[in-house]
Amino acid sequence: MMDLLKIYNTNMETNKTEEIKEFKKGAWINLVNPSENEIKKVCESIQIQEDFIRDALDYEEKARIDYEEDDNTTLFVVDVPIIEKNEDNDIYTTMPLGMIVVRDDFFVTVSLKKNKIIEDFEKKKIKNFQTYRKTRAIFQILYLNSSYYLNYLKQINKETEIAEYILKNSMKNKELLKLLSLEKGLVYFTTSLKSNELVMEKTMRGKIIKLYEEDEEILEDAITENRQAIEMAQIYSNILNGTMDAYASIISNNLNGVMKFLTSITIVLAVPTMISSFWGMNVGLPFQNSPFGFVVMILVSVILTLLVTWWLKKKDMLN
């Protein structure tokens, strides 16, 4: 079974970050959908309230900052972008990520599922990351989070273009549902990005955690990237809304055209049916006893059918 509790520590002499087993001061503790025993173990070992971890595990938790003066512990909750696999489509959505600064001793991250932001730190892809630099670690996560939003937004735009190309050739429910799913993802992204912006701006004021001059630039870049992501999400959302409305109008127009054509065909076919019905009555009728009666009726039916067809064509009812 995969270990859901991992502890990392940066050696101050070698500046190398390695996974360790004990709760060492200056370490980074990462929890992914932890069990009850793991939550209790972490809280007892580093002396924090369980609510700090449980709040970050609430899927509906909004981006916010919470400070507990008695424990000298600060909780940062931000929304991170994720892709959930579905039978038909990938679903773009968000989930909360908790970052807990425990005094000057530990840095804790908590999430419901694995995500690329934390994985990049675990795989040592982030330059100048040290577990004991908690303020910098938070800013680096915020910056990387904003960058992933931008990457996912570009993916959404590409998938939208592909779906539109397919829809131009044939109207398929699958592609329409794909566009609807992407539109929903953009709504999630926009809402989460705006909430994250409030958290970063509140952090920027320097009243929550101490800001170091060399790290402040990272936070400024994160705010800039986040604002750019908000603008992109809103632009893509407006374009997608317009596209969905356009295809809804096209589908409605096509349906009206089909119904109009079928109605016209029904009228055309009704002419010979009506004539044959008249001459099927048990009353005296013209050409009833004529040896050419059948031929005459066929000619009359053809002529009237052609006249009706010409009239409907003139009225643009057969296009």
C-alpha positions, -999 to 999 in steps of 0.1 A, spaced: 0 0 0 13 35 -9 25 55 21 1 85 25 24 102 51 58 113 40 84 134 57 112 153 39 141 173 54 168 195 38 202 190 53 215 225 60 251 214 54 247 196 20 215 215 10 200 181 -1 164 172 5 158 136 15 129 116 28 132 107 65 111 87 90 111 108 121 95 142 129 125 164 128 125 202 133 126 220 100 110 191 81 82 191 56 53 167 63 31 158 33 -2 141 38 -24 128 10 -58 116 20 -45 104 54 -61 78 76 -74 86 111 -43 71 126 -20 92 105 -39 124 114 -37 116 151 0 106 148 10 139 131 -11 161 154 4 144 185 39 145 172 40 182 162 14 194 187 -13 209 165 -51 207 165 -67 180 143 -90 206 128 -61 222 108 -57 189 89 -94 180 87 -104 214 73 -80 210 44 -95 176 37 -130 190 32 -136 190 -6 -159 220 -2 -134 241 18 -128 275 3 -94 293 -1 -87 311 32 -61 318 59 -66 308 95 -43 316 125 -43 300 159 -26 322 183 -24 296 211 -5 271 190 13 298 169 1 279 138 -11 293 105 -33 274 80 -33 284 43 -59 268 21 -58 273 -17 -75 257 -46 -53 237 -70 -63 225 -105 -67 187 -111 -79 165 -139 -103 138 -130 -106 108 -153 -140 99 -167 -153 72 -191 -156 97 -219 -138 129 -210 -112 144 -187 -129 166 -162 -111 198 -152 -119 208 -116 -102 220 -84 -96 208 -49 -83 224 -17 -46 222 -7 -38 230 29 -4 244 39 3 246 77 31 265 92 37 251 127 56 276 148 91 277 134 94 240 135 74 222 108 58 228 74 28 206 66 9 201 33 -25 183 32 -46 173 2 -73 148 -6 -56 135 -38 -22 135 -54 -16 166 -74 11 177 -98 21 207 -76 32 187 -46 46 159 -69 70 184 -85 84 193 -50 87 156 -41 105 149 -73 129 177 -66 120 197 -97 118 230 -79 150 250 -76 160 266 -43 135 246 -22 145 240 14 121 225 38 132 248 66 123 279 45 86 277 52 77 312 38 95 306 6 80 271 3 45 286 5 53 312 -21 68 286 -44 37 265 -41 15 295 -49 36 304 -79 37 268 -92 -1 265 -86 -7 296 -107 15 282 -135 -4 250 -136 -37 269 -139 -22 286 -170 -11 252 -184 -45 236 -179 -63 266 -194 -42 262 -225 -51 225 -226 -88 235 -223 -85 259 -252 -69 232 -274 -96 207 -265 -122 233 -273 -107 239 -307 -106 201 -314 -143 197 -303 -153 227 -325 -135 212 -355 -154 179 -351 -187 197 -346 -183 216 -379 -183 183 -398 -210 165 -378 -232 174 -348 -224 148 -322 -237 147 -287 -203 135 -274 -186 167 -286 -214 189 -273 -211 172 -239 -173 177 -241 -178 215 -246 -203 216 -217 -177 198 -194 -150 223 -204 -173 252 -198 -180 238 -163 -142 234 -157 -137 271 -166 -163 281 -141 -145 261 -114 -111 276 -124 -124 312 -124 -140 309 -90 -109 292 -74 -85 317 -90 -103 346 -76 -103 330 -41 -66 323 -44 -60 359 -53 -76 371 -21 -54 347 -1 -22 359 -18 -31 396 -15 -38 391 22 -4 373 26 13 402 7 4 426 34 28 409 57 5 405 87 0 368 85 36 355 81 69 374 80 79 384 45 116 381 36 128 405 9 144 377 -12 111 357 -11 87 386 -17 94 386 -54 82 350 -57 49 360 -42 46 390 -65 52 367 -95 26 343 -82 0 371 -79 9 382 -115 5 347 -129 -27 342 -110 -42 375 -124 -32 364 -159 -49 330 -153 -80 348 -142 -81 369 -174 -74 338 -196 -102 318 -178 -127 347 -183 -118 351 -220 -120 314 -227 -152 311 -208 -168 340 -228 -156 324 -261 -170 290 -250 -203 305 -240 -206 322 -273 -197 289 -291 -222 269 -272 -249 295 -279 -240 295 -316 -242 257 -318 -275 257 -300 -289 281 -326 -274 259 -354 -289 228 -340 -323 245 -336 -321 259 -371 -312 225 -386 -341 209 -367 -365 235 -381 -351 228 -416 -357 191 -412 -392 195 -399 -400 219 -427 -387 195 -453 -406 165 -438 -438 186 -437 -433 195 -474 -427 159 -484 -459 149 -465 -479 174 -485 -464 162 -518 -472 126 -510 -507 135 -499 -517 146 -534 -516 112 -552 -530 96 -520 -559 120 -520 -567 114 -557 -566 76 -554 -589 79 -524 -615 98 -544 -615 73 -572 -618 45 -547 -653 56 -536 -684 36 -545 -700 65 -564 -701 74 -601 -669 92 -611 -653 105 -644 -634 79 -664 -649 52 -642 -658 30 -672 -630 42 -695 -603 16 -705 -578 45 -700 -591 56 -666 -561 43 -646 -536 59 -670 -556 92 -668 -556 91 -630 -519 85 -629 -512 114 -652 -535 137 -632 -517 126 -600 -482 132 -615 -492 166 -629 -507 178 -596 -478 164 -576 -453 183 -599 -474 215 -595 -474 212 -557 -437 204 -557 -430 234 -579 -451 257 -556 -434 244 -525 -399 249 -541 -409 284 -550 -418 291 -514 -385 277 -503 -401 248 -485 -380 220 -500 -345 231 -492 
